[in-house]
Amino acid sequence: MSGDFGLSVLSLITYLVTVLGNFLVVLLIRLDSRLHTSVYFFLTTLSIVDVSYATSIVPQMLVHFLAERKGIPPVRCAAQLFFSLGLGGIEFVLLAVMAYDCYVAVCDPLRYWVIKMEAFMLVAANPGSVAQ
C-alpha cells in the first residue's frame, strides 16, 4: 500500500503541475494583447484540451491508487474511454490545423492573411459547416 501512496502523490504532483502550467499559458496569452493571433489562439485551445484530457484520466487513477477495491463500473469505464478518445482526437485535429497554419505562414507569407480571412469568412457565412 505504501508504494501505491507514493505513486499517487507523484501522480497528483504531476497532475497539478500540468493543470497549473496550462492555465498559466492561457492566462498569459489572454493578458498580453500582442499574443492575440491565430497561433496563440490554437495554443490556448491546445492547453485547454490538455487540461481536459488530464482531468479525464488522473482523478480516477488516483482513486484506484488509494482504494481498497480496485474495480471500475462499466458506465464509468465507458465514460472515461469516450472522453479520453474524444479529447485525444480533438488534440490530433488541432495539431494538424496548427501545422497547416504554420505551413501557410511559411510557404505563402504574402497571401497568409488573405487565406486566413477567406477561411474566416467561410466559417462566418456558414457556422453550421464547422460542426458537421
N, C-alpha and C positions, 0 to 999 in steps of 0.2 A: 504494500500500500504506500510506503514512503517513496518508492520510485514513481508511482502514479502522481503523488502530490508534487514532487519536484518537476515532473513533466508538465503538470497542469500550471504550475507557477511560471515556468518558462514559456508555455503557450500563451498564458494571459499577458505576460510582459510583451511578447512579440505582437499579439493582437492589439494591445494598447498603443504600441509604437506605430503600428500600421494605421490605426484609426486616427491618432493624433497627427501623424505626418501627413496623411492625405487631407485631413481637414485644414491643416496649416497651409498646404498648397492651394486649396480652394479659397481660403481666407485671403492669402497674399495676392492671388490673381484678382479677386473681387475688389480689394482695396486700392490697387495700383491701376489707374486708368490707362496707362501705357500698355498694359497687358490684356486689353480687351480686343484681341484679334482672334482669328479663327483657330490658330494653333493652340492658344491658351484656352479657348472655349473647349476644344477637344481634350486638352489636358485636364481641365476641370471635370468634364464628364467622365474621363477615364479614372480620375481619383474617386469620384462618387461611386462608380461601378466597382472599383476595387474595394472600397469600404463595404459596399453591399455584399459583395462576394465573400469577403472575410466574415462578415456578420452572419451569413447563411450557414457557415461551417463551424467556426470556432466555438460559439457558445454551446452547441450540442456536444462538441468534442470535450469541452471542459466538464460538462455534466457527466459524460461517460467516464472520464478520468477519476472523478470523485464519488461516483455512485457505487453502491454495493452490487446492484443488479445492472448489468451492462446491456440490456436489451433495448431495442427501439421499436415502437409500434409501427406497423406498416404505413399508416397515414403520415406520420412524421417523416418516415423514410422517403415516401413518395414526394412530400413537400420539399424536403431538403434536396432531393435529386432534381426536382423541377427547377428550383431556384438556382442551384449550382450550375446546371446545364444551360439554363436561360441566361444567367449573368455571364457565364463563360462565352456563350455565343455572341452576346452583346459586345463583350470585350474584343473578340476577334473582328467583328464587323467594324467597330470603332477604330481599331488599329489599322484595318485596311483603308478606311476613309482618311485617316491621318497620313498614311503612306501616299495615297493618291493626291492629297492636298500638297504634300511636300514635293511629289513628283511634278505637279503642275507648276509650283512655285519655282522649281529649279530649271525645268526643261522649257518652260514657256513664260518667263518672268514678265514680259511686256504685256501679255494677254491675261495674266493671272487674275487681276481684279475684274476684268470683263467676264472671264469664265465663272468666277465666284458670283458675280452679280446675276449672270444668266441662271445659275443654279438656284440662287435665292429667289429670283422671280418665278421660276417654275414651281418651287415649293410654296411661295406666297399665293400664286394663282390657283393651285390645286392642293391644299393642305391634306386632303384625304389620300393623295397618292403616296405620301410618306408612310402612312400606317398600313397600306395594302401591300 
